[in-house]
Amino acid sequence: QYNGASLLGLRGIVIKSHGSADVSAVVNAIGEAVHEVKRQVPSRISDRLEAVLLERHY
């Protein structure tokens, strides 16, 4: 059902899919991208990383 993986560490949403993915798999990958957009995944990762880095400096 899942054919892709989220690439983290970027400023946007990227779902890397397999080249042999069928239509259903691509639709699922797009759905995952939509889910990550709605949950604001990049900004949440950035905010948490910033907090962790600040904690380490103090």
C-alpha positions as CSV (number, residue, x, y, z in Angstrom):
1,Q,0.0,0.0,0.0
2,Y,2.9,2.4,0.7
3,N,5.5,2.8,-2.0
4,G,7.3,5.9,-0.9
5,A,9.2,7.6,1.9
6,S,9.3,11.1,3.3
7,L,12.6,12.9,2.8
8,L,13.3,14.8,5.9
9,G,15.6,17.8,6.4
10,L,14.1,19.7,3.5
11,R,12.2,22.9,3.6
12,G,9.2,21.3,2.0
13,I,7.3,18.0,1.5
14,V,9.0,15.4,-0.6
15,I,7.7,11.8,-0.9
16,K,10.1,9.6,-2.9
17,S,8.2,6.9,-4.7
18,H,9.4,3.7,-6.4
19,G,9.7,3.8,-10.2
20,S,7.5,0.8,-10.5
21,A,4.6,2.3,-8.5
22,D,1.2,1.8,-9.8
23,V,-1.7,4.3,-9.8
24,S,-2.9,3.2,-6.4
25,A,0.6,3.6,-4.8
26,V,1.0,7.1,-6.3
27,V,-2.4,8.1,-5.0
28,N,-1.3,6.9,-1.5
29,A,2.0,8.8,-1.8
30,I,0.0,12.0,-2.7
31,G,-2.3,11.4,0.2
32,E,0.7,11.1,2.5
33,A,2.0,14.4,1.2
34,V,-1.3,16.1,1.8
35,H,-1.3,14.7,5.3
36,E,2.1,16.1,6.0
37,V,1.1,19.5,4.6
38,K,-2.0,19.6,6.9
39,R,0.1,18.6,9.9
40,Q,2.8,21.2,9.0
41,V,5.5,18.6,9.3
42,P,8.4,20.7,8.0
43,S,7.8,23.6,10.4
44,R,7.2,21.2,13.3
45,I,10.5,19.4,12.6
46,S,12.3,22.8,12.3
47,D,10.7,24.1,15.5
48,R,11.6,21.0,17.5
49,L,15.1,20.9,16.1
50,E,15.7,24.5,17.0
51,A,14.4,23.8,20.6
52,V,16.8,20.9,20.9
53,L,19.7,22.8,19.7
54,L,19.0,25.7,22.0
55,E,18.7,23.3,25.0
56,R,22.2,21.9,24.2
57,H,23.7,25.4,24.3
58,Y,22.5,26.1,27.8
